[in-house]
Amino acid sequence: MTRREFDLLAMLIEEPGTVWNREEIMDRVWDENWFGSTRTLDVHVGSLRTKLGHKEWIETVRGVGYRLTVSATSGQCGEPR
């Protein structure tokens, strides 16, 4: 896991279920002075999903950003099995 992936996951874990908008994530994980494309966020989320092995844990909230999903019944990430 890269440093950015770790920082991204750490941010999402801070408040599971909270929807983080793209700008908030970019400011905290990359730096408020980041001038690159926000597409880098999408690439890092995709890579992180693959490495976690549970793609459903990080949910895309269309037009807003991302959130870490939490199962109410199991108290864990993802859907109960």
PDB file of N, CA, C and O in Angstrom:
ATOM      1  N   MET A   1       0.851  -1.170   0.000  1.00  0.00           N
ATOM      2  CA  MET A   1       0.000   0.000   0.000  1.00  0.00           C
ATOM      3  C   MET A   1       0.899   1.236   0.000  1.00  0.00           C
ATOM      4  O   MET A   1       1.852   1.322   0.774  1.00  0.00           O
ATOM      5  N   THR A   2       0.587   2.177  -0.865  1.00  0.00           N
ATOM      6  CA  THR A   2       1.381   3.403  -0.925  1.00  0.00           C
ATOM      7  C   THR A   2       0.993   4.346   0.215  1.00  0.00           C
ATOM      8  O   THR A   2      -0.023   4.153   0.882  1.00  0.00           O
ATOM      9  N   ARG A   3       1.802   5.343   0.417  1.00  0.00           N
ATOM     10  CA  ARG A   3       1.532   6.328   1.472  1.00  0.00           C
ATOM     11  C   ARG A   3       0.198   7.027   1.228  1.00  0.00           C
ATOM     12  O   ARG A   3      -0.585   7.208   2.161  1.00  0.00           O
ATOM     13  N   ARG A   4      -0.065   7.416   0.000  1.00  0.00           N
ATOM     14  CA  ARG A   4      -1.322   8.112  -0.318  1.00  0.00           C
ATOM     15  C   ARG A   4      -2.525   7.195  -0.099  1.00  0.00           C
ATOM     16  O   ARG A   4      -3.555   7.628   0.418  1.00  0.00           O
ATOM     17  N   GLU A   5      -2.392   5.931  -0.493  1.00  0.00           N
ATOM     18  CA  GLU A   5      -3.477   4.981  -0.265  1.00  0.00           C
ATOM     19  C   GLU A   5      -3.730   4.815   1.228  1.00  0.00           C
ATOM     20  O   GLU A   5      -4.879   4.774   1.668  1.00  0.00           O
ATOM     21  N   PHE A   6      -2.661   4.721   1.999  1.00  0.00           N
ATOM     22  CA  PHE A   6      -2.800   4.604   3.447  1.00  0.00           C
ATOM     23  C   PHE A   6      -3.483   5.842   4.021  1.00  0.00           C
ATOM     24  O   PHE A   6      -4.401   5.724   4.833  1.00  0.00           O
ATOM     25  N   ASP A   7      -3.042   7.022   3.607  1.00  0.00           N
ATOM     26  CA  ASP A   7      -3.638   8.268   4.102  1.00  0.00           C
ATOM     27  C   ASP A   7      -5.118   8.370   3.720  1.00  0.00           C
ATOM     28  O   ASP A   7      -5.939   8.837   4.508  1.00  0.00           O
ATOM     29  N   LEU A   8      -5.443   7.934   2.519  1.00  0.00           N
ATOM     30  CA  LEU A   8      -6.827   7.939   2.062  1.00  0.00           C
ATOM     31  C   LEU A   8      -7.676   6.999   2.910  1.00  0.00           C
ATOM     32  O   LEU A   8      -8.760   7.372   3.358  1.00  0.00           O
ATOM     33  N   LEU A   9      -7.190   5.788   3.131  1.00  0.00           N
ATOM     34  CA  LEU A   9      -7.914   4.821   3.948  1.00  0.00           C
ATOM     35  C   LEU A   9      -8.055   5.319   5.383  1.00  0.00           C
ATOM     36  O   LEU A   9      -9.121   5.186   5.986  1.00  0.00           O
ATOM     37  N   ALA A  10      -6.996   5.885   5.926  1.00  0.00           N
ATOM     38  CA  ALA A  10      -7.046   6.416   7.298  1.00  0.00           C
ATOM     39  C   ALA A  10      -8.111   7.505   7.418  1.00  0.00           C
ATOM     40  O   ALA A  10      -8.828   7.567   8.417  1.00  0.00           O
ATOM     41  N   MET A  11      -8.212   8.352   6.416  1.00  0.00           N
ATOM     42  CA  MET A  11      -9.215   9.417   6.437  1.00  0.00           C
ATOM     43  C   MET A  11     -10.626   8.826   6.404  1.00  0.00           C
ATOM     44  O   MET A  11     -11.498   9.261   7.156  1.00  0.00           O
ATOM     45  N   LEU A  12     -10.848   7.846   5.543  1.00  0.00           N
ATOM     46  CA  LEU A  12     -12.173   7.231   5.443  1.00  0.00           C
ATOM     47  C   LEU A  12     -12.545   6.484   6.720  1.00  0.00           C
ATOM     48  O   LEU A  12     -13.711   6.475   7.116  1.00  0.00           O
ATOM     49  N   ILE A  13     -11.565   5.860   7.363  1.00  0.00           N
ATOM     50  CA  ILE A  13     -11.811   5.099   8.595  1.00  0.00           C
ATOM     51  C   ILE A  13     -12.149   6.014   9.773  1.00  0.00           C
ATOM     52  O   ILE A  13     -12.841   5.596  10.701  1.00  0.00           O
ATOM     53  N   GLU A  14     -11.668   7.249   9.743  1.00  0.00           N
ATOM     54  CA  GLU A  14     -11.936   8.184  10.842  1.00  0.00           C
ATOM     55  C   GLU A  14     -13.428   8.307  11.127  1.00  0.00           C
ATOM     56  O   GLU A  14     -13.844   8.353  12.285  1.00  0.00           O
ATOM     57  N   GLU A  15     -14.228   8.359  10.066  1.00  0.00           N
ATOM     58  CA  GLU A  15     -15.671   8.518  10.217  1.00  0.00           C
ATOM     59  C   GLU A  15     -16.386   7.622   9.216  1.00  0.00           C
ATOM     60  O   GLU A  15     -16.854   8.094   8.181  1.00  0.00           O
ATOM     61  N   PRO A  16     -16.473   6.320   9.524  1.00  0.00           N
ATOM     62  CA  PRO A  16     -17.140   5.399   8.600  1.00  0.00           C
ATOM     63  C   PRO A  16     -18.571   5.841   8.324  1.00  0.00           C
ATOM     64  O   PRO A  16     -19.287   6.264   9.232  1.00  0.00           O
ATOM     65  N   GLY A  17     -18.977   5.739   7.072  1.00  0.00           N
ATOM     66  CA  GLY A  17     -20.328   6.128   6.686  1.00  0.00           C
ATOM     67  C   GLY A  17     -20.443   7.584   6.269  1.00  0.00           C
ATOM     68  O   GLY A  17     -21.408   7.966   5.607  1.00  0.00           O
ATOM     69  N   THR A  18     -19.471   8.399   6.650  1.00  0.00           N
ATOM     70  CA  THR A  18     -19.484   9.812   6.281  1.00  0.00           C
ATOM     71  C   THR A  18     -19.075   9.960   4.819  1.00  0.00           C
ATOM     72  O   THR A  18     -18.093   9.361   4.379  1.00  0.00           O
ATOM     73  N   VAL A  19     -19.824  10.754   4.077  1.00  0.00           N
ATOM     74  CA  VAL A  19     -19.476  11.023   2.688  1.00  0.00           C
ATOM     75  C   VAL A  19     -18.479  12.177   2.665  1.00  0.00           C
ATOM     76  O   VAL A  19     -18.759  13.279   3.136  1.00  0.00           O
ATOM     77  N   TRP A  20     -17.311  11.887   2.106  1.00  0.00           N
ATOM     78  CA  TRP A  20     -16.264  12.906   1.957  1.00  0.00           C
ATOM     79  C   TRP A  20     -16.304  13.402   0.521  1.00  0.00           C
ATOM     80  O   TRP A  20     -16.245  12.605  -0.415  1.00  0.00           O
ATOM     81  N   ASN A  21     -16.405  14.719   0.340  1.00  0.00           N
ATOM     82  CA  ASN A  21     -16.398  15.199  -1.041  1.00  0.00           C
ATOM     83  C   ASN A  21     -14.973  15.216  -1.578  1.00  0.00           C
ATOM     84  O   ASN A  21     -14.004  15.215  -0.819  1.00  0.00           O
ATOM     85  N   ARG A  22     -14.873  15.233  -2.875  1.00  0.00           N
ATOM     86  CA  ARG A  22     -13.581  15.113  -3.550  1.00  0.00           C
ATOM     87  C   ARG A  22     -12.593  16.191  -3.098  1.00  0.00           C
ATOM     88  O   ARG A  22     -11.408  15.916  -2.910  1.00  0.00           O
ATOM     89  N   GLU A  23     -13.083  17.398  -2.928  1.00  0.00           N
ATOM     90  CA  GLU A  23     -12.204  18.504  -2.534  1.00  0.00           C
ATOM     91  C   GLU A  23     -11.631  18.293  -1.140  1.00  0.00           C
ATOM     92  O   GLU A  23     -10.450  18.551  -0.907  1.00  0.00           O
ATOM     93  N   GLU A  24     -12.467  17.823  -0.207  1.00  0.00           N
ATOM     94  CA  GLU A  24     -11.993  17.544   1.153  1.00  0.00           C
ATOM     95  C   GLU A  24     -10.894  16.483   1.130  1.00  0.00           C
ATOM     96  O   GLU A  24      -9.867  16.616   1.796  1.00  0.00           O
ATOM     97  N   ILE A  25     -11.128  15.440   0.358  1.00  0.00           N
ATOM     98  CA  ILE A  25     -10.146  14.365   0.282  1.00  0.00           C
ATOM     99  C   ILE A  25      -8.845  14.868  -0.317  1.00  0.00           C
ATOM    100  O   ILE A  25      -7.767  14.606   0.216  1.00  0.00           O
ATOM    101  N   MET A  26      -8.946  15.585  -1.419  1.00  0.00           N
ATOM    102  CA  MET A  26      -7.736  16.090  -2.079  1.00  0.00           C
ATOM    103  C   MET A  26      -6.959  17.027  -1.155  1.00  0.00           C
ATOM    104  O   MET A  26      -5.731  16.963  -1.095  1.00  0.00           O
ATOM    105  N   ASP A  27      -7.665  17.891  -0.441  1.00  0.00           N
ATOM    106  CA  ASP A  27      -6.998  18.832   0.470  1.00  0.00           C
ATOM    107  C   ASP A  27      -6.281  18.112   1.603  1.00  0.00           C
ATOM    108  O   ASP A  27      -5.169  18.488   1.974  1.00  0.00           O
ATOM    109  N   ARG A  28      -6.909  17.084   2.150  1.00  0.00           N
ATOM    110  CA  ARG A  28      -6.307  16.388   3.298  1.00  0.00           C
ATOM    111  C   ARG A  28      -5.250  15.372   2.915  1.00  0.00           C
ATOM    112  O   ARG A  28      -4.206  15.287   3.562  1.00  0.00           O
ATOM    113  N   VAL A  29      -5.507  14.604   1.872  1.00  0.00           N
ATOM    114  CA  VAL A  29      -4.595  13.520   1.520  1.00  0.00           C
ATOM    115  C   VAL A  29      -3.457  14.005   0.636  1.00  0.00           C
ATOM    116  O   VAL A  29      -2.313  13.589   0.813  1.00  0.00           O
ATOM    117  N   TRP A  30      -3.761  14.879  -0.311  1.00  0.00           N
ATOM    118  CA  TRP A  30      -2.711  15.345  -1.216  1.00  0.00           C
ATOM    119  C   TRP A  30      -2.111  16.652  -0.753  1.00  0.00           C
ATOM    120  O   TRP A  30      -0.887  16.789  -0.751  1.00  0.00           O
ATOM    121  N   ASP A  31      -2.905  17.596  -0.369  1.00  0.00           N
ATOM    122  CA  ASP A  31      -2.412  18.895   0.044  1.00  0.00           C
ATOM    123  C   ASP A  31      -3.316  19.929  -0.607  1.00  0.00           C
ATOM    124  O   ASP A  31      -3.743  19.763  -1.750  1.00  0.00           O
ATOM    125  N   GLU A  32      -3.597  20.973   0.110  1.00  0.00           N
ATOM    126  CA  GLU A  32      -4.475  22.013  -0.434  1.00  0.00           C
ATOM    127  C   GLU A  32      -3.851  22.731  -1.628  1.00  0.00           C
ATOM    128  O   GLU A  32      -4.554  23.418  -2.370  1.00  0.00           O
ATOM    129  N   ASN A  33      -2.558  22.584  -1.819  1.00  0.00           N
ATOM    130  CA  ASN A  33      -1.881  23.222  -2.942  1.00  0.00           C
ATOM    131  C   ASN A  33      -1.717  22.300  -4.147  1.00  0.00           C
ATOM    132  O   ASN A  33      -1.000  22.643  -5.086  1.00  0.00           O
ATOM    133  N   TRP A  34      -2.368  21.137  -4.138  1.00  0.00           N
ATOM    134  CA  TRP A  34      -2.283  20.193  -5.255  1.00  0.00           C
ATOM    135  C   TRP A  34      -2.881  20.836  -6.502  1.00  0.00           C
ATOM    136  O   TRP A  34      -3.999  21.350  -6.464  1.00  0.00           O
ATOM    137  N   PHE A  35      -2.141  20.806  -7.597  1.00  0.00           N
ATOM    138  CA  PHE A  35      -2.623  21.418  -8.836  1.00  0.00           C
ATOM    139  C   PHE A  35      -2.839  20.403  -9.943  1.00  0.00           C
ATOM    140  O   PHE A  35      -3.138  20.778 -11.076  1.00  0.00           O
ATOM    141  N   GLY A  36      -2.691  19.112  -9.627  1.00  0.00           N
ATOM    142  CA  GLY A  36      -2.900  18.069 -10.631  1.00  0.00           C
ATOM    143  C   GLY A  36      -4.379  17.771 -10.806  1.00  0.00           C
ATOM    144  O   GLY A  36      -5.242  18.437 -10.234  1.00  0.00           O
ATOM    145  N   SER A  37      -4.642  16.771 -11.595  1.00  0.00           N
ATOM    146  CA  SER A  37      -6.004  16.348 -11.873  1.00  0.00           C
ATOM    147  C   SER A  37      -6.595  15.614 -10.669  1.00  0.00           C
ATOM    148  O   SER A  37      -5.882  14.926  -9.938  1.00  0.00           O
ATOM    149  N   THR A  38      -7.919  15.772 -10.470  1.00  0.00           N
ATOM    150  CA  THR A  38      -8.574  14.999  -9.416  1.00  0.00           C
ATOM    151  C   THR A  38      -8.770  13.554  -9.852  1.00  0.00           C
ATOM    152  O   THR A  38      -9.223  12.723  -9.065  1.00  0.00           O
ATOM    153  N   ARG A  39      -8.435  13.257 -11.086  1.00  0.00           N
ATOM    154  CA  ARG A  39      -8.496  11.869 -11.575  1.00  0.00           C
ATOM    155  C   ARG A  39      -7.544  10.986 -10.771  1.00  0.00           C
ATOM    156  O   ARG A  39      -7.767   9.782 -10.645  1.00  0.00           O
ATOM    157  N   THR A  40      -6.500  11.575 -10.237  1.00  0.00           N
ATOM    158  CA  THR A  40      -5.570  10.806  -9.411  1.00  0.00           C
ATOM    159  C   THR A  40      -6.286  10.189  -8.212  1.00  0.00           C
ATOM    160  O   THR A  40      -5.915   9.106  -7.759  1.00  0.00           O
ATOM    161  N   LEU A  41      -7.297  10.864  -7.701  1.00  0.00           N
ATOM    162  CA  LEU A  41      -8.085  10.320  -6.597  1.00  0.00           C
ATOM    163  C   LEU A  41      -8.799   9.043  -7.036  1.00  0.00           C
ATOM    164  O   LEU A  41      -8.795   8.047  -6.313  1.00  0.00           O
ATOM    165  N   ASP A  42      -9.406   9.072  -8.209  1.00  0.00           N
ATOM    166  CA  ASP A  42     -10.114   7.900  -8.726  1.00  0.00           C
ATOM    167  C   ASP A  42      -9.175   6.709  -8.892  1.00  0.00           C
ATOM    168  O   ASP A  42      -9.533   5.575  -8.572  1.00  0.00           O
ATOM    169  N   VAL A  43      -7.984   6.974  -9.388  1.00  0.00           N
ATOM    170  CA  VAL A  43      -6.992   5.919  -9.594  1.00  0.00           C
ATOM    171  C   VAL A  43      -6.576   5.321  -8.247  1.00  0.00           C
ATOM    172  O   VAL A  43      -6.481   4.100  -8.118  1.00  0.00           O
ATOM    173  N   HIS A  44      -6.329   6.164  -7.250  1.00  0.00           N
ATOM    174  CA  HIS A  44      -5.926   5.681  -5.936  1.00  0.00           C
ATOM    175  C   HIS A  44      -7.054   4.893  -5.249  1.00  0.00           C
ATOM    176  O   HIS A  44      -6.796   3.883  -4.593  1.00  0.00           O
ATOM    177  N   VAL A  45      -8.287   5.351  -5.400  1.00  0.00           N
ATOM    178  CA  VAL A  45      -9.420   4.619  -4.825  1.00  0.00           C
ATOM    179  C   VAL A  45      -9.528   3.249  -5.480  1.00  0.00           C
ATOM    180  O   VAL A  45      -9.727   2.249  -4.790  1.00  0.00           O
ATOM    181  N   GLY A  46      -9.401   3.191  -6.797  1.00  0.00           N
ATOM    182  CA  GLY A  46      -9.462   1.913  -7.498  1.00  0.00           C
ATOM    183  C   GLY A  46      -8.372   0.958  -7.044  1.00  0.00           C
ATOM    184  O   GLY A  46      -8.626  -0.227  -6.827  1.00  0.00           O
ATOM    185  N   SER A  47      -7.178   1.466  -6.902  1.00  0.00           N
ATOM    186  CA  SER A  47      -6.057   0.646  -6.450  1.00  0.00           C
ATOM    187  C   SER A  47      -6.275   0.164  -5.019  1.00  0.00           C
ATOM    188  O   SER A  47      -6.002  -0.994  -4.700  1.00  0.00           O
ATOM    189  N   LEU A  48      -6.761   1.046  -4.167  1.00  0.00           N
ATOM    190  CA  LEU A  48      -7.017   0.690  -2.777  1.00  0.00           C
ATOM    191  C   LEU A  48      -8.106  -0.375  -2.675  1.00  0.00           C
ATOM    192  O   LEU A  48      -7.989  -1.312  -1.885  1.00  0.00           O
ATOM    193  N   ARG A  49      -9.159  -0.233  -3.467  1.00  0.00           N
ATOM    194  CA  ARG A  49     -10.231  -1.241  -3.478  1.00  0.00           C
ATOM    195  C   ARG A  49      -9.665  -2.614  -3.844  1.00  0.00           C
ATOM    196  O   ARG A  49      -9.996  -3.617  -3.212  1.00  0.00           O
ATOM    197  N   THR A  50      -8.826  -2.649  -4.849  1.00  0.00           N
ATOM    198  CA  THR A  50      -8.227  -3.913  -5.282  1.00  0.00           C
ATOM    199  C   THR A  50      -7.359  -4.513  -4.184  1.00  0.00           C
ATOM    200  O   THR A  50      -7.434  -5.713  -3.919  1.00  0.00           O
ATOM    201  N   LYS A  51      -6.549  -3.698  -3.554  1.00  0.00           N
ATOM    202  CA  LYS A  51      -5.648  -4.185  -2.508  1.00  0.00           C
ATOM    203  C   LYS A  51      -6.405  -4.656  -1.273  1.00  0.00           C
ATOM    204  O   LYS A  51      -5.968  -5.592  -0.604  1.00  0.00           O
ATOM    205  N   LEU A  52      -7.534  -4.022  -0.961  1.00  0.00           N
ATOM    206  CA  LEU A  52      -8.335  -4.438   0.193  1.00  0.00           C
ATOM    207  C   LEU A  52      -9.057  -5.749  -0.073  1.00  0.00           C
ATOM    208  O   LEU A  52      -9.373  -6.493   0.856  1.00  0.00           O
ATOM    209  N   GLY A  53      -9.316  -6.026  -1.340  1.00  0.00           N
ATOM    210  CA  GLY A  53     -10.007  -7.261  -1.688  1.00  0.00           C
ATOM    211  C   GLY A  53     -11.513  -7.196  -1.517  1.00  0.00           C
ATOM    212  O   GLY A  53     -12.210  -8.182  -1.760  1.00  0.00           O
ATOM    213  N   HIS A  54     -12.014  -6.058  -1.105  1.00  0.00           N
ATOM    214  CA  HIS A  54     -13.460  -5.859  -0.923  1.00  0.00           C
ATOM    215  C   HIS A  54     -13.810  -4.523  -1.561  1.00  0.00           C
ATOM    216  O   HIS A  54     -13.817  -3.489  -0.893  1.00  0.00           O
ATOM    217  N   LYS A  55     -14.099  -4.550  -2.847  1.00  0.00           N
ATOM    218  CA  LYS A  55     -14.347  -3.313  -3.587  1.00  0.00           C
ATOM    219  C   LYS A  55     -15.555  -2.550  -3.073  1.00  0.00           C
ATOM    220  O   LYS A  55     -15.648  -1.336  -3.253  1.00  0.00           O
ATOM    221  N   GLU A  56     -16.491  -3.264  -2.429  1.00  0.00           N
ATOM    222  CA  GLU A  56     -17.706  -2.614  -1.951  1.00  0.00           C
ATOM    223  C   GLU A  56     -17.476  -1.783  -0.684  1.00  0.00           C
ATOM    224  O   GLU A  56     -18.339  -0.990  -0.305  1.00  0.00           O
ATOM    225  N   TRP A  57     -16.338  -1.952  -0.034  1.00  0.00           N
ATOM    226  CA  TRP A  57     -16.072  -1.202   1.194  1.00  0.00           C
ATOM    227  C   TRP A  57     -15.955   0.294   0.966  1.00  0.00           C
ATOM    228  O   TRP A  57     -16.352   1.085   1.822  1.00  0.00           O
ATOM    229  N   ILE A  58     -15.415   0.690  -0.174  1.00  0.00           N
ATOM    230  CA  ILE A  58     -15.314   2.116  -0.486  1.00  0.00           C
ATOM    231  C   ILE A  58     -16.352   2.412  -1.558  1.00  0.00           C
ATOM    232  O   ILE A  58     -16.225   1.990  -2.707  1.00  0.00           O
ATOM    233  N   GLU A  59     -17.367   3.139  -1.159  1.00  0.00           N
ATOM    234  CA  GLU A  59     -18.489   3.427  -2.043  1.00  0.00           C
ATOM    235  C   GLU A  59     -18.314   4.781  -2.721  1.00  0.00           C
ATOM    236  O   GLU A  59     -17.939   5.766  -2.085  1.00  0.00           O
ATOM    237  N   THR A  60     -18.588   4.813  -4.005  1.00  0.00           N
ATOM    238  CA  THR A  60     -18.603   6.065  -4.742  1.00  0.00           C
ATOM    239  C   THR A  60     -19.973   6.694  -4.564  1.00  0.00           C
ATOM    240  O   THR A  60     -20.989   6.047  -4.821  1.00  0.00           O
ATOM    241  N   VAL A  61     -20.016   7.942  -4.129  1.00  0.00           N
ATOM    242  CA  VAL A  61     -21.265   8.682  -4.031  1.00  0.00           C
ATOM    243  C   VAL A  61     -21.267   9.637  -5.219  1.00  0.00           C
ATOM    244  O   VAL A  61     -20.623  10.686  -5.207  1.00  0.00           O
ATOM    245  N   ARG A  62     -22.000   9.245  -6.223  1.00  0.00           N
ATOM    246  CA  ARG A  62     -21.983   9.929  -7.518  1.00  0.00           C
ATOM    247  C   ARG A  62     -22.195  11.439  -7.375  1.00  0.00           C
ATOM    248  O   ARG A  62     -23.137  11.898  -6.728  1.00  0.00           O
ATOM    249  N   GLY A  63     -21.290  12.189  -7.999  1.00  0.00           N
ATOM    250  CA  GLY A  63     -21.379  13.640  -7.988  1.00  0.00           C
ATOM    251  C   GLY A  63     -20.883  14.295  -6.709  1.00  0.00           C
ATOM    252  O   GLY A  63     -20.882  15.520  -6.598  1.00  0.00           O
ATOM    253  N   VAL A  64     -20.455  13.472  -5.728  1.00  0.00           N
ATOM    254  CA  VAL A  64     -20.018  14.030  -4.450  1.00  0.00           C
ATOM    255  C   VAL A  64     -18.600  13.577  -4.115  1.00  0.00           C
ATOM    256  O   VAL A  64     -17.671  14.385  -4.102  1.00  0.00           O
ATOM    257  N   GLY A  65     -18.439  12.278  -3.841  1.00  0.00           N
ATOM    258  CA  GLY A  65     -17.132  11.781  -3.433  1.00  0.00           C
ATOM    259  C   GLY A  65     -17.177  10.323  -3.055  1.00  0.00           C
ATOM    260  O   GLY A  65     -17.699   9.494  -3.801  1.00  0.00           O
ATOM    261  N   TYR A  66     -16.626  10.005  -1.886  1.00  0.00           N
ATOM    262  CA  TYR A  66     -16.509   8.607  -1.454  1.00  0.00           C
ATOM    263  C   TYR A  66     -16.838   8.483   0.027  1.00  0.00           C
ATOM    264  O   TYR A  66     -16.797   9.453   0.783  1.00  0.00           O
ATOM    265  N   ARG A  67     -17.170   7.234   0.419  1.00  0.00           N
ATOM    266  CA  ARG A  67     -17.347   6.934   1.830  1.00  0.00           C
ATOM    267  C   ARG A  67     -16.989   5.474   2.078  1.00  0.00           C
ATOM    268  O   ARG A  67     -17.051   4.633   1.180  1.00  0.00           O
ATOM    269  N   LEU A  68     -16.616   5.202   3.316  1.00  0.00           N
ATOM    270  CA  LEU A  68     -16.373   3.846   3.758  1.00  0.00           C
ATOM    271  C   LEU A  68     -17.703   3.299   4.233  1.00  0.00           C
ATOM    272  O   LEU A  68     -18.325   3.878   5.123  1.00  0.00           O
ATOM    273  N   THR A  69     -18.150   2.199   3.658  1.00  0.00           N
ATOM    274  CA  THR A  69     -19.453   1.651   4.039  1.00  0.00           C
ATOM    275  C   THR A  69     -19.317   0.799   5.285  1.00  0.00           C
ATOM    276  O   THR A  69     -18.296   0.146   5.506  1.00  0.00           O
ATOM    277  N   VAL A  70     -20.358   0.817   6.091  1.00  0.00           N
ATOM    278  CA  VAL A  70     -20.372   0.073   7.338  1.00  0.00           C
ATOM    279  C   VAL A  70     -21.670  -0.704   7.404  1.00  0.00           C
ATOM    280  O   VAL A  70     -22.745  -0.166   7.140  1.00  0.00           O
ATOM    281  N   SER A  71     -21.562  -1.960   7.754  1.00  0.00           N
ATOM    282  CA  SER A  71     -22.746  -2.792   7.922  1.00  0.00           C
ATOM    283  C   SER A  71     -23.294  -2.585   9.329  1.00  0.00           C
ATOM    284  O   SER A  71     -22.576  -2.758  10.313  1.00  0.00           O
ATOM    285  N   ALA A  72     -24.552  -2.220   9.417  1.00  0.00           N
ATOM    286  CA  ALA A  72     -25.169  -1.989  10.726  1.00  0.00           C
ATOM    287  C   ALA A  72     -25.299  -3.273  11.524  1.00  0.00           C
ATOM    288  O   ALA A  72     -25.233  -3.240  12.753  1.00  0.00           O
ATOM    289  N   THR A  73     -25.483  -4.406  10.855  1.00  0.00           N
ATOM    290  CA  THR A  73     -25.703  -5.650  11.574  1.00  0.00           C
ATOM    291  C   THR A  73     -24.415  -6.277  12.091  1.00  0.00           C
ATOM    292  O   THR A  73     -24.405  -6.907  13.149  1.00  0.00           O
ATOM    293  N   SER A  74     -23.340  -6.106  11.352  1.00  0.00           N
ATOM    294  CA  SER A  74     -22.107  -6.755  11.780  1.00  0.00           C
ATOM    295  C   SER A  74     -21.127  -5.800  12.442  1.00  0.00           C
ATOM    296  O   SER A  74     -20.190  -6.231  13.115  1.00  0.00           O
ATOM    297  N   GLY A  75     -21.347  -4.476  12.249  1.00  0.00           N
ATOM    298  CA  GLY A  75     -20.413  -3.509  12.815  1.00  0.00           C
ATOM    299  C   GLY A  75     -19.081  -3.499  12.111  1.00  0.00           C
ATOM    300  O   GLY A  75     -18.117  -2.918  12.611  1.00  0.00           O
ATOM    301  N   GLN A  76     -19.010  -4.138  10.950  1.00  0.00           N
ATOM    302  CA  GLN A  76     -17.781  -4.192  10.183  1.00  0.00           C
ATOM    303  C   GLN A  76     -18.001  -3.554   8.827  1.00  0.00           C
ATOM    304  O   GLN A  76     -19.129  -3.268   8.425  1.00  0.00           O
ATOM    305  N   CYS A  77     -16.893  -3.339   8.131  1.00  0.00           N
ATOM    306  CA  CYS A  77     -16.959  -2.802   6.787  1.00  0.00           C
ATOM    307  C   CYS A  77     -17.598  -3.813   5.864  1.00  0.00           C
ATOM    308  O   CYS A  77     -17.443  -5.022   6.040  1.00  0.00           O
ATOM    309  N   GLY A  78     -18.319  -3.309   4.879  1.00  0.00           N
ATOM    310  CA  GLY A  78     -18.877  -4.187   3.860  1.00  0.00           C
ATOM    311  C   GLY A  78     -20.212  -4.793   4.266  1.00  0.00           C
ATOM    312  O   GLY A  78     -20.743  -4.530   5.345  1.00  0.00           O
ATOM    313  N   GLU A  79     -20.721  -5.597   3.379  1.00  0.00           N
ATOM    314  CA  GLU A  79     -22.004  -6.252   3.602  1.00  0.00           C
ATOM    315  C   GLU A  79     -21.817  -7.530   4.418  1.00  0.00           C
ATOM    316  O   GLU A  79     -20.802  -8.213   4.283  1.00  0.00           O
ATOM    317  N   PRO A  80     -22.788  -7.848   5.257  1.00  0.00           N
ATOM    318  CA  PRO A  80     -22.683  -9.099   6.011  1.00  0.00           C
ATOM    319  C   PRO A  80     -22.762 -10.287   5.063  1.00  0.00           C
ATOM    320  O   PRO A  80     -23.445 -10.230   4.041  1.00  0.00           O
ATOM    321  N   ARG A  81     -22.069 -11.348   5.403  1.00  0.00           N
ATOM    322  CA  ARG A  81     -22.063 -12.534   4.530  1.00  0.00           C
ATOM    323  C   ARG A  81     -22.893 -13.623   5.126  1.00  0.00           C
ATOM    324  O   ARG A  81     -23.012 -14.699   4.541  1.00  0.00           O
TER     325      ARG A  81
END
